[in-house]
Amino acid sequence: MSREWACLIIAIFCEIAWATTLKRTEGFTRFWPSVINVLFLCGLLYFISAAVNVLPVAIAYPIWTGLGGVGVAVVSVVFHKEKLSFMQIVSILLIITGAVGLKLAEVH
């Protein structure tokens, strides 16, 4: 795996962590949850910018946002006991399919 794809994967994990810790900040009124949230935000910005230094933005950004959103949905279902309808699950699977398709159709 290349460095830029590794950076993209790390950016996706930072995106998931940032989004899932956002609620715990309670509107940035809680100090430590807010600090942790901002650190994840800084990490995701650093790693996505490193990834798009080499990868086309037209590929990296949709993969980052799509898989980040999927990850947030999975974490929300597993850890926060949120419910998804059948159509929401199908739609999430379509996002994953699209992200894989963007990677597989990569122009060299």
All heavy atoms as an XYZ file, in Angstrom:
834
protein
N       0.843     -1.177      0.000
C       0.000      0.000      0.000
C       0.889      1.240      0.000
O       1.868      1.313      0.727
C      -0.898     -0.003      1.242
C      -1.694      1.257      1.395
S      -2.672      1.380      2.906
C      -3.575     -0.125      2.893
N       0.519      2.214     -0.810
C       1.319      3.421     -0.903
C       1.068      4.353      0.288
O       0.058      4.226      0.995
C       1.003      4.151     -2.210
O      -0.335      4.598     -2.196
N       1.975      5.278      0.473
C       1.893      6.226      1.583
C       0.611      7.044      1.510
O      -0.053      7.269      2.522
C       3.106      7.145      1.564
C       3.097      8.180      2.669
C       4.250      9.191      2.529
N       4.252     10.155      3.579
C       3.457     11.212      3.634
N       2.582     11.435      2.703
N       3.525     12.071      4.637
N       0.229      7.492      0.315
C      -0.961      8.345      0.194
C      -2.250      7.590      0.521
O      -3.173      8.139      1.119
C      -1.055      9.006     -1.182
C      -1.067      8.068     -2.344
C       0.322      7.708     -2.868
O       1.341      8.034     -2.228
O       0.374      7.082     -3.941
N      -2.302      6.297      0.174
C      -3.478      5.489      0.532
C      -3.505      5.218      2.022
O      -4.570      5.196      2.636
C      -3.530      4.194     -0.286
C      -4.046      4.462     -1.670
C      -3.302      4.556     -2.811
C      -5.403      4.720     -2.050
N      -4.116      4.859     -3.879
C      -5.412      4.964     -3.445
C      -6.601      4.780     -1.363
C      -6.579      5.250     -4.144
C      -7.771      5.065     -2.059
C      -7.754      5.299     -3.437
N      -2.334      5.024      2.628
C      -2.269      4.860      4.083
C      -2.747      6.134      4.775
O      -3.502      6.073      5.756
C      -0.851      4.503      4.517
N      -2.329      7.294      4.269
C      -2.787      8.572      4.823
C      -4.294      8.712      4.691
O      -4.966      9.208      5.600
C      -2.085      9.747      4.139
S      -0.375      9.971      4.657
N      -4.847      8.269      3.563
C      -6.289      8.343      3.362
C      -7.029      7.455      4.372
O      -8.037      7.876      4.953
C      -6.657      7.951      1.930
C      -8.134      8.084      1.566
C      -8.619      9.509      1.751
C      -8.362      7.620      0.138
N      -6.511      6.274      4.608
C      -7.138      5.368      5.579
C      -7.076      5.960      6.989
O      -8.063      5.932      7.729
C      -6.489      3.972      5.518
C      -6.863      3.301      4.193
C      -6.895      3.111      6.708
C      -6.073      2.055      3.882
N      -5.941      6.541      7.348
C      -5.824      7.183      8.661
C      -6.790      8.365      8.757
O      -7.434      8.571      9.791
C      -4.366      7.618      8.935
C      -3.456      6.387      9.046
C      -4.279      8.470     10.204
C      -1.972      6.707      9.042
N      -6.915      9.133      7.671
C      -7.856     10.255      7.652
C      -9.290      9.773      7.857
O     -10.081     10.435      8.539
C      -7.732     11.029      6.340
N      -9.626      8.632      7.280
C     -10.969      8.066      7.452
C     -11.199      7.710      8.920
O     -12.246      8.029      9.494
C     -11.175      6.843      6.539
C     -11.233      7.287      5.071
C     -12.430      6.068      6.934
C     -11.107      6.157      4.065
N     -10.233      7.072      9.558
C     -10.374      6.719     10.969
C     -10.456      7.969     11.849
O     -11.240      8.007     12.812
C      -9.254      5.789     11.431
C      -9.464      4.367     11.013
C      -8.691      3.803     10.015
C     -10.449      3.598     11.608
C      -8.895      2.490      9.612
C     -10.666      2.279     11.217
C      -9.881      1.728     10.211
N      -9.679      8.995     11.517
C      -9.762     10.259     12.266
C     -11.130     10.912     12.074
O     -11.687     11.482     13.015
C      -8.655     11.217     11.832
S      -7.008     10.783     12.415
N     -11.668     10.836     10.869
C     -13.002     11.377     10.575
C     -14.067     10.678     11.431
O     -14.937     11.323     12.009
C     -13.317     11.184      9.095
C     -14.733     11.495      8.689
C     -14.990     12.957      8.448
O     -14.049     13.763      8.531
O     -16.146     13.303      8.172
N     -13.978      9.359     11.494
C     -14.926      8.583     12.296
C     -14.800      8.965     13.770
O     -15.801      9.212     14.449
C     -14.704      7.073     12.093
C     -15.026      6.682     10.639
C     -15.522      6.249     13.080
C     -14.495      5.321     10.230
N     -13.578      9.038     14.266
C     -13.348      9.389     15.669
C     -13.817     10.817     15.947
O     -14.448     11.082     16.982
C     -11.874      9.231     16.020
N     -13.534     11.754     15.042
C     -13.954     13.143     15.227
C     -15.476     13.233     15.312
O     -16.015     13.845     16.231
C     -13.418     14.013     14.082
C     -14.039     15.371     14.088
C     -13.734     16.398     14.935
C     -15.088     15.825     13.246
N     -14.537     17.472     14.660
C     -15.380     17.148     13.625
C     -15.810     15.253     12.210
C     -16.364     17.901     12.995
C     -16.782     16.007     11.579
C     -17.055     17.313     11.971
N     -16.157     12.623     14.347
C     -17.619     12.723     14.305
C     -18.278     12.038     15.497
O     -19.261     12.538     16.042
C     -18.143     12.139     12.997
N     -17.733     10.900     15.907
C     -18.366     10.164     17.002
C     -18.051     10.764     18.372
O     -18.779     10.506     19.325
C     -17.995      8.669     16.984
O     -16.578      8.527     17.007
C     -18.561      7.988     15.748
N     -17.006     11.562     18.479
C     -16.711     12.226     19.758
C     -17.336     13.620     19.836
O     -17.324     14.235     20.907
C     -15.193     12.338     20.015
O     -14.584     13.100     18.969
C     -14.552     10.970     20.128
N     -17.888     14.101     18.748
C     -18.454     15.449     18.717
C     -19.583     15.623     19.728
O     -19.655     16.641     20.432
C     -18.955     15.769     17.306
C     -19.357     17.208     17.020
C     -18.201     18.151     17.306
C     -19.780     17.334     15.566
N     -20.451     14.625     19.847
C     -21.582     14.721     20.777
C     -21.109     14.841     22.226
O     -21.703     15.547     23.029
C     -22.494     13.505     20.603
C     -23.786     13.611     21.357
C     -24.723     12.483     21.002
C     -26.064     12.669     21.679
N     -27.028     11.665     21.247
N     -20.019     14.155     22.549
C     -19.515     14.170     23.934
C     -18.982     15.547     24.355
O     -18.801     15.804     25.550
C     -18.448     13.115     24.125
C     -18.993     11.704     23.995
C     -17.910     10.701     24.398
N     -18.315      9.350     24.105
C     -19.033      8.593     24.935
N     -19.437      9.073     26.075
N     -19.348      7.359     24.595
N     -18.701     16.421     23.393
C     -18.222     17.764     23.742
C     -19.332     18.627     24.331
O     -19.047     19.644     24.957
C     -17.648     18.490     22.512
O     -18.705     18.826     21.608
C     -16.566     17.683     21.822
N     -20.585     18.204     24.093
C     -21.760     18.959     24.549
C     -21.643     20.433     24.155
O     -21.715     21.339     24.989
C     -21.975     18.779     26.050
C     -22.322     17.348     26.431
C     -22.521     17.124     27.918
O     -22.641     18.109     28.679
O     -22.544     15.946     28.313
N     -21.472     20.634     22.845
C     -21.364     21.998     22.334
C     -20.062     22.680     22.722
O     -20.008     23.897     22.869
N     -19.023     21.913     22.891
C     -17.703     22.373     23.315
C     -17.736     23.036     24.690
O     -16.957     23.948     24.972
C     -17.059     23.271     22.254
C     -16.680     22.508     21.012
C     -17.531     22.501     19.907
C     -15.524     21.774     20.954
C     -17.210     21.774     18.781
C     -15.184     21.033     19.835
C     -16.039     21.035     18.740
N     -18.614     22.530     25.549
C     -18.666     23.014     26.930
C     -17.899     22.099     27.880
O     -17.676     22.469     29.032
C     -20.126     23.132     27.420
O     -20.749     21.846     27.367
C     -20.909     24.124     26.576
N     -17.500     20.917     27.411
C     -16.715     19.980     28.232
C     -15.279     20.008     27.724
O     -15.021     19.751     26.543
C     -17.312     18.583     28.150
C     -18.719     18.538     28.774
C     -19.331     17.161     28.762
N     -18.517     16.253     29.556
C     -18.356     14.954     29.261
N     -18.963     14.422     28.215
N     -17.609     14.187     30.021
N     -14.343     20.310     28.606
C     -12.966     20.578     28.202
C     -12.275     19.385     27.543
O     -11.851     19.475     26.394
C     -12.138     21.079     29.403
C     -10.722     21.407     29.021
C     -10.430     22.554     28.310
C      -9.684     20.552     29.351
C      -9.138     22.858     27.937
C      -8.370     20.838     28.994
C      -8.098     22.001     28.281
N     -12.121     18.273     28.250
C     -11.336     17.164     27.711
C     -11.971     16.507     26.486
O     -11.268     16.222     25.506
C     -10.983     16.139     28.791
C      -9.924     16.688     29.716
C     -10.069     17.015     31.022
C      -8.587     17.034     29.364
N      -8.901     17.544     31.522
C      -7.966     17.563     30.521
C      -7.837     16.965     28.193
C      -6.648     18.007     30.538
C      -6.509     17.405     28.214
C      -5.939     17.908     29.371
N     -13.267     16.277     26.488
C     -13.860     15.766     25.243
C     -13.664     16.731     24.066
O     -13.449     16.300     22.931
C     -15.344     15.608     25.596
C     -15.343     15.353     27.069
C     -14.242     16.243     27.590
N     -13.694     18.021     24.344
C     -13.476     19.015     23.284
C     -12.042     18.972     22.772
O     -11.796     19.055     21.569
C     -13.808     20.422     23.791
O     -15.171     20.509     24.146
N     -11.085     18.833     23.697
C      -9.672     18.741     23.297
C      -9.451     17.509     22.428
O      -8.807     17.583     21.374
C      -8.750     18.709     24.546
C      -7.327     18.324     24.175
C      -8.779     20.059     25.258
N      -9.976     16.383     22.844
C      -9.833     15.138     22.078
C     -10.473     15.289     20.706
O      -9.889     14.906     19.683
C     -10.436     13.953     22.864
C      -9.571     13.670     24.093
C     -10.576     12.715     21.979
C     -10.200     12.742     25.108
N     -11.660     15.898     20.658
C     -12.356     16.096     19.389
C     -11.538     16.968     18.445
O     -11.407     16.650     17.255
C     -13.731     16.717     19.652
C     -14.513     16.900     18.388
O     -14.495     17.979     17.803
N     -15.200     15.853     17.966
N     -10.979     18.051     18.945
C     -10.178     18.949     18.105
C      -8.898     18.258     17.634
O      -8.455     18.469     16.490
C      -9.878     20.272     18.848
C      -8.852     21.112     18.106
C     -11.172     21.061     19.044
N      -8.320     17.396     18.467
C      -7.133     16.647     18.037
C      -7.463     15.711     16.878
O      -6.680     15.603     15.920
C      -6.528     15.866     19.208
C      -5.836     16.706     20.278
C      -5.417     15.830     21.452
C      -4.638     17.447     19.694
N      -8.619     15.032     16.952
C      -9.038     14.193     15.826
C      -9.281     15.047     14.580
O      -8.938     14.638     13.471
C     -10.288     13.384     16.170
C     -10.019     12.184     17.025
C     -10.718     12.000     18.209
C      -9.072     11.229     16.659
C     -10.480     10.886     19.011
C      -8.822     10.112     17.446
C      -9.534      9.952     18.627
N      -9.856     16.229     14.759
C     -10.081     17.135     13.635
C      -8.759     17.539     12.986
O      -8.629     17.509     11.753
C     -10.853     18.372     14.101
C     -11.098     19.456     13.055
C     -11.925     18.934     11.895
C     -11.759     20.660     13.703
N      -7.777     17.878     13.794
C      -6.452     18.234     13.266
C      -5.826     17.048     12.536
O      -5.228     17.216     11.467
C      -5.533     18.707     14.388
S      -6.018     20.294     15.099
N      -5.983     15.855     13.109
C      -5.444     14.657     12.461
C      -6.101     14.398     11.124
O      -5.418     14.123     10.130
N      -7.423     14.500     11.055
C      -8.085     14.225      9.783
C      -7.686     15.249      8.731
O      -7.474     14.893      7.567
C      -9.606     14.117      9.946
C     -10.455     15.355     10.123
C     -10.850     15.971      8.810
C     -11.709     14.975     10.890
N      -7.549     16.527      9.118
C      -7.127     17.542      8.145
C      -5.695     17.303      7.660
O      -5.402     17.454      6.466
C      -7.260     18.933      8.754
C      -8.688     19.404      8.995
C      -8.699     20.726      9.758
C      -9.448     19.516      7.688
N      -4.819     16.922      8.583
C      -3.436     16.646      8.193
C      -3.359     15.469      7.218
O      -2.727     15.555      6.160
C      -2.566     16.365      9.429
C      -1.182     15.922      9.046
C      -0.226     16.855      8.683
C      -0.836     14.573      9.003
C       1.045     16.465      8.297
C       0.423     14.165      8.618
C       1.363     15.110      8.262
O       2.609     14.712      7.862
N      -4.017     14.371      7.570
C      -3.887     13.164      6.751
C      -4.635     13.257      5.420
O      -4.155     12.743      4.419
C      -4.294     11.923      7.545
C      -3.249     11.525      8.554
C      -3.452     11.754      9.909
C      -2.054     10.952      8.154
C      -2.482     11.400     10.834
C      -1.069     10.607      9.065
C      -1.284     10.832     10.415
N      -5.780     13.928      5.384
C      -6.460     14.066      4.100
C      -5.655     14.997      3.196
O      -5.564     14.769      1.989
C      -7.941     14.515      4.239
C      -8.674     14.370      2.896
C      -8.055     15.933      4.734
C      -8.782     12.979      2.356
N      -5.030     16.017      3.765
C      -4.211     16.907      2.930
C      -2.972     16.182      2.418
O      -2.549     16.400      1.269
C      -3.829     18.179      3.684
O      -2.968     17.898      4.760
N      -2.409     15.294      3.232
C      -1.263     14.501      2.771
C      -1.684     13.546      1.666
O      -0.943     13.341      0.699
C      -0.647     13.730      3.942
N      -2.874     12.981      1.784
C      -3.358     12.038      0.766
C      -3.606     12.743     -0.564
O      -3.223     12.241     -1.621
C      -4.633     11.342      1.246
N      -4.244     13.914     -0.516
C      -4.567     14.601     -1.780
C      -3.372     15.322     -2.377
O      -3.468     15.872     -3.466
C      -5.776     15.551     -1.649
C      -7.016     14.788     -1.267
C      -5.492     16.692     -0.697
N      -2.254     15.291     -1.677
C      -1.015     15.792     -2.274
C      -0.640     14.959     -3.490
O      -0.035     15.453     -4.425
C       0.116     15.727     -1.246
C       0.744     17.059     -0.992
O       0.367     18.063     -1.566
N       1.709     17.059     -0.105
N      -1.001     13.680     -3.462
C      -0.670     12.757     -4.549
C      -1.932     12.240     -5.241
O      -2.014     12.224     -6.468
C       0.183     11.578     -4.027
C       0.480     10.582     -5.123
C       1.467     12.090     -3.389
N      -2.906     11.796     -4.463
C      -4.140     11.252     -5.033
C      -5.007     12.375     -5.594
O      -5.035     13.467     -5.027
C      -4.939     10.499     -3.964
C      -4.295      9.268     -3.356
C      -5.160      8.743     -2.220
C      -4.092      8.202     -4.405
N      -5.734     12.101     -6.657
C      -6.668     13.110     -7.164
C      -7.766     13.384     -6.134
O      -8.296     12.460     -5.511
C      -7.273     12.464     -8.407
C      -6.401     11.300     -8.733
C      -5.713     10.894     -7.484
N      -8.106     14.643     -5.954
C      -9.162     15.020     -5.017
C     -10.481     14.362     -5.428
O     -11.281     13.974     -4.575
C      -9.309     16.556     -4.951
C     -10.501     16.960     -4.101
C      -8.041     17.184     -4.404
N     -10.696     14.206     -6.728
C     -11.929     13.598     -7.235
C     -12.084     12.148     -6.793
O     -13.186     11.600     -6.832
C     -11.968     13.685     -8.753
N     -11.016     11.526     -6.381
C     -11.055     10.146     -5.893
C     -10.970     10.121     -4.367
O     -11.772      9.478     -3.697
C      -9.899      9.316     -6.501
C      -9.974      9.311     -8.029
C      -9.874      7.902     -5.930
C     -11.278      8.790     -8.589
N      -9.987     10.815     -3.806
C      -9.732     10.757     -2.367
C     -10.882     11.329     -1.548
O     -11.295     10.729     -0.552
C      -8.436     11.492     -2.036
N     -11.422     12.460     -1.966
C     -12.461     13.103     -1.161
C     -13.739     12.274     -1.069
O     -14.253     12.080      0.040
C     -12.753     14.517     -1.691
C     -13.711     15.269     -0.812
C     -13.275     15.838      0.385
C     -15.055     15.391     -1.145
C     -14.152     16.508      1.212
C     -15.933     16.065     -0.328
C     -15.480     16.625      0.845
O     -16.355     17.292      1.665
N     -14.270     11.753     -2.175
C     -15.469     10.914     -2.036
C     -15.236      9.646     -1.215
O     -16.112      9.214     -0.464
C     -15.854     10.557     -3.469
C     -15.125     11.489     -4.334
C     -13.936     11.971     -3.570
N     -14.056      9.049     -1.348
C     -13.755      7.859     -0.545
C     -13.686      8.234      0.929
O     -14.253      7.558      1.790
C     -12.451      7.182     -1.030
C     -12.673      6.569     -2.417
C     -11.976      6.134     -0.022
C     -11.415      6.027     -3.055
N     -13.023      9.331      1.227
C     -12.875      9.798      2.608
C     -14.225     10.109      3.244
O     -14.534      9.612      4.325
C     -11.973     11.026      2.619
C     -11.866     11.750      3.922
C     -11.491     11.236      5.128
C     -12.135     13.126      4.147
N     -11.503     12.224      6.088
C     -11.883     13.396      5.505
C     -12.528     14.185      3.325
C     -12.032     14.661      6.062
C     -12.666     15.441      3.889
C     -12.437     15.668      5.233
N     -15.028     10.904      2.568
C     -16.320     11.272      3.143
C     -17.274     10.079      3.187
O     -18.003      9.899      4.165
C     -16.977     12.429      2.371
O     -17.124     12.057      1.005
C     -16.161     13.694      2.495
N     -17.267      9.266      2.130
C     -18.169      8.118      2.076
C     -17.862      7.090      3.144
O     -18.736      6.702      3.922
N     -16.614      6.651      3.199
C     -16.252      5.639      4.189
C     -16.229      6.202      5.604
O     -16.508      5.479      6.567
C     -14.919      4.985      3.829
C     -14.946      4.166      2.532
C     -13.596      3.497      2.298
C     -16.066      3.146      2.536
N     -15.943      7.488      5.730
C     -16.052      8.120      7.045
C     -17.493      8.085      7.533
O     -17.769      7.744      8.687
N     -18.425      8.396      6.638
C     -19.850      8.343      6.989
C     -20.307      6.942      7.321
O     -21.079      6.730      8.274
N     -19.844      5.976      6.560
C     -20.176      4.575      6.835
C     -19.637      4.172      8.211
O     -20.330      3.537      9.005
C     -19.629      3.643      5.728
C     -19.709      2.183      6.152
C     -20.366      3.875      4.420
N     -18.410      4.568      8.491
C     -17.811      4.245      9.787
C     -18.576      4.858     10.948
O     -18.787      4.212     11.976
N     -19.011      6.106     10.777
C     -19.801      6.758     11.823
C     -21.114      6.008     12.026
O     -21.552      5.790     13.163
C     -20.057      8.242     11.479
C     -21.067      8.861     12.441
C     -18.749      9.024     11.512
N     -21.741      5.586     10.936
C     -22.993      4.825     11.040
C     -22.771      3.514     11.790
O     -23.557      3.159     12.677
C     -23.567      4.562      9.654
N     -21.703      2.812     11.457
C     -21.408      1.531     12.123
C     -21.134      1.748     13.606
O     -21.669      1.025     14.458
C     -20.231      0.817     11.426
C     -19.735     -0.362     12.246
C     -20.619      0.382     10.023
N     -20.316      2.728     13.935
C     -20.015      3.008     15.349
C     -21.291      3.387     16.094
O     -21.520      2.940     17.221
C     -18.948      4.130     15.471
C     -18.842      4.646     16.901
C     -17.594      3.625     14.994
N     -22.148      4.185     15.456
C     -23.397      4.604     16.094
C     -24.321      3.425     16.367
O     -24.975      3.360     17.407
C     -24.112      5.639     15.225
O     -23.325      6.809     15.124
N     -24.367      2.482     15.439
C     -25.211      1.298     15.621
C     -24.634      0.388     16.695
O     -25.343     -0.078     17.585
C     -25.390      0.540     14.289
C     -25.992     -0.837     14.506
C     -26.256      1.357     13.323
N     -23.324      0.159     16.639
C     -22.692     -0.795     17.561
C     -22.595     -0.242     18.982
O     -22.927     -0.930     19.946
C     -21.295     -1.208     17.036
C     -20.538     -2.037     18.067
C     -21.429     -1.968     15.728
N     -22.150      1.008     19.123
C     -21.872      1.537     20.458
C     -22.987      2.398     21.042
O     -23.094      2.532     22.253
C     -20.563      2.320     20.466
C     -19.364      1.453     20.217
C     -18.727      1.464     18.994
C     -18.897      0.605     21.208
C     -17.625      0.652     18.759
C     -17.800     -0.203     20.987
C     -17.168     -0.181     19.761
N     -23.797      3.004     20.182
C     -24.859      3.884     20.672
C     -26.243      3.287     20.467
O     -27.244      3.945     20.718
C     -24.761      5.260     20.007
C     -23.440      5.918     20.208
N     -22.974      6.310     21.445
C     -22.450      6.240     19.327
C     -21.775      6.840     21.314
N     -21.432      6.806     20.046
N     -26.265      2.041     19.989
C     -27.517      1.286     19.820
C     -28.547      2.010     18.936
O     -29.749      1.877     19.129
C     -28.149      0.947     21.176
C     -27.224      0.249     22.148
C     -26.706     -1.052     21.599
C     -25.807     -1.743     22.621
N     -24.734     -2.465     22.034
N     -28.051      2.797     17.958
C     -28.964      3.429     17.012
C     -29.474      2.386     16.028
O     -28.808      1.385     15.773
C     -28.268      4.584     16.288
C     -27.914      5.722     17.228
C     -27.252      6.891     16.527
O     -27.232      6.932     15.276
O     -26.741      7.779     17.234
N     -30.624      2.612     15.481
C     -31.255      1.661     14.560
C     -31.181      2.194     13.128
O     -31.259      3.396     12.896
C     -32.723      1.444     14.935
C     -32.956      1.013     16.360
C     -32.493     -0.402     16.594
C     -32.821     -0.828     18.031
N     -31.912     -1.782     18.528
N     -31.030      1.263     12.182
C     -31.050      1.597     10.758
C     -32.136      0.778     10.080
O     -32.315     -0.402     10.386
C     -29.705      1.281     10.097
C     -28.496      2.098     10.558
C     -27.231      1.575      9.899
C     -28.692      3.572     10.258
N     -32.825      1.400      9.150
C     -33.833      0.673      8.375
C     -33.131     -0.153      7.293
O     -31.938      0.040      7.007
C     -34.807      1.653      7.720
O     -34.155      2.374      6.677
N     -33.888     -1.035      6.684
C     -33.345     -1.860      5.606
C     -32.792     -0.977      4.478
O     -31.698     -1.222      3.979
C     -34.429     -2.801      5.070
C     -33.985     -3.602      3.877
C     -33.120     -4.665      4.030
C     -34.408     -3.254      2.590
C     -32.686     -5.402      2.930
C     -33.983     -3.971      1.486
C     -33.126     -5.048      1.669
N     -33.553      0.050      4.097
C     -33.102      0.925      3.005
C     -31.852      1.723      3.389
O     -31.003      1.995      2.547
C     -34.223      1.871      2.565
C     -35.235      1.222      1.644
S     -34.488      0.349      0.214
C     -33.691      1.667     -0.650
N     -31.723      2.084      4.650
C     -30.510      2.768      5.097
C     -29.303      1.847      5.014
O     -28.217      2.265      4.597
C     -30.699      3.294      6.527
C     -31.673      4.451      6.599
C     -32.045      4.812      8.014
O     -32.184      3.935      8.880
N     -32.233      6.097      8.270
N     -29.489      0.593      5.371
C     -28.407     -0.387      5.262
C     -28.021     -0.590      3.797
O     -26.831     -0.607      3.455
C     -28.797     -1.719      5.932
C     -28.930     -1.518      7.447
C     -27.785     -2.823      5.619
C     -29.571     -2.672      8.179
N     -28.999     -0.727      2.931
C     -28.734     -0.868      1.493
C     -27.974      0.355      0.981
O     -27.009      0.229      0.222
C     -30.045     -1.093      0.704
C     -29.816     -0.969     -0.796
C     -30.651     -2.446      1.055
N     -28.381      1.528      1.404
C     -27.716      2.755      0.966
C     -26.271      2.818      1.448
O     -25.376      3.247      0.708
C     -28.492      3.978      1.458
O     -29.784      3.986      0.899
N     -26.030      2.374      2.665
C     -24.660      2.322      3.187
C     -23.819      1.345      2.370
O     -22.661      1.618      2.041
C     -24.669      1.968      4.687
C     -25.185      3.163      5.488
C     -23.295      1.534      5.172
C     -25.461      2.883      6.947
N     -24.392      0.214      2.011
C     -23.687     -0.752      1.162
C     -23.375     -0.149     -0.205
O     -22.315     -0.428     -0.786
C     -24.490     -2.043      1.034
C     -24.616     -2.861      2.321
C     -25.571     -4.038      2.120
C     -23.253     -3.343      2.797
N     -24.259      0.683     -0.721
C     -23.994      1.353     -1.998
C     -22.839      2.344     -1.883
O     -22.038      2.485     -2.809
C     -25.255      2.056     -2.505
C     -26.363      1.145     -3.011
C     -27.632      1.944     -3.273
C     -25.921      0.397     -4.263
N     -22.745      3.028     -0.746
C     -21.615      3.936     -0.524
C     -20.307      3.149     -0.533
O     -19.319      3.551     -1.158
C     -21.782      4.712      0.799
C     -22.962      5.673      0.695
C     -20.500      5.464      1.159
C     -23.358      6.306      2.025
N     -20.293      2.011      0.156
C     -19.096      1.160      0.179
C     -18.756      0.692     -1.235
O     -17.595      0.732     -1.645
C     -19.296     -0.039      1.129
C     -19.437      0.441      2.568
C     -18.152     -1.040      1.008
C     -19.916     -0.615      3.544
N     -19.762      0.265     -1.981
C     -19.550     -0.178     -3.366
C     -18.951      0.944     -4.204
O     -18.024      0.720     -4.987
C     -20.882     -0.661     -3.985
O     -21.405     -1.708     -3.169
C     -20.692     -1.145     -5.400
N     -19.459      2.151     -4.027
C     -18.929      3.292     -4.773
C     -17.483      3.590     -4.429
O     -16.667      3.871     -5.314
N     -17.138      3.523     -3.142
C     -15.759      3.787     -2.724
C     -14.811      2.728     -3.284
O     -13.725      3.048     -3.786
C     -15.669      3.828     -1.198
N     -15.218      1.465     -3.232
C     -14.392      0.387     -3.798
C     -14.250      0.575     -5.300
O     -13.168      0.425     -5.857
C     -14.992     -0.997     -3.459
C     -14.293     -2.100     -4.225
C     -14.904     -1.257     -1.952
N     -15.353      0.948     -5.963
C     -15.302      1.190     -7.403
C     -14.342      2.301     -7.769
O     -13.609      2.219     -8.758
N     -14.321      3.379     -6.978
C     -13.384      4.481     -7.245
C     -11.938      4.017     -7.126
O     -11.081      4.411     -7.928
C     -13.646      5.644     -6.277
C     -14.882      6.482     -6.550
C     -15.140      7.434     -5.406
C     -14.750      7.233     -7.861
N     -11.655      3.190     -6.139
C     -10.292      2.668     -5.976
C      -9.924      1.722     -7.098
O      -8.844      1.808     -7.677
C     -10.162      1.965     -4.607
C      -8.884      1.156     -4.419
C      -7.640      1.995     -4.508
C      -6.409      1.171     -4.190
N      -5.267      1.482     -5.020
N     -10.839      0.816     -7.460
C     -10.540     -0.179     -8.503
C     -10.410      0.458     -9.880
O      -9.679     -0.051    -10.723
C     -11.607     -1.268     -8.525
C     -11.668     -2.155     -7.279
C     -12.829     -3.144     -7.395
C     -10.350     -2.892     -7.072
N     -11.121      1.552    -10.108
C     -11.082      2.216    -11.413
C      -9.992      3.282    -11.488
O      -9.990      4.096    -12.396
C     -12.443      2.837    -11.709
N      -9.078      3.260    -10.536
C      -8.010      4.259    -10.461
C      -7.182      4.278    -11.743
O      -6.761      3.228    -12.257
C      -7.110      3.935     -9.264
C      -6.059      4.964     -8.977
C      -5.258      4.594     -7.753
O      -5.315      3.444     -7.277
O      -4.537      5.473     -7.265
N      -6.975      5.481    -12.273
C      -6.167      5.669    -13.486
C      -4.713      5.842    -13.065
O      -4.405      6.615    -12.165
C      -6.645      6.915    -14.268
C      -5.783      7.135    -15.480
C      -8.099      6.768    -14.627
N      -3.835      5.119    -13.727
C      -2.403      5.204    -13.362
C      -1.672      6.082    -14.299
O      -1.608      6.205    -15.369
C      -1.764      3.814    -13.332
C      -2.363      2.954    -12.265
N      -2.041      3.087    -10.940
C      -3.328      2.003    -12.299
C      -2.734      2.222    -10.231
N      -3.525      1.553    -11.039
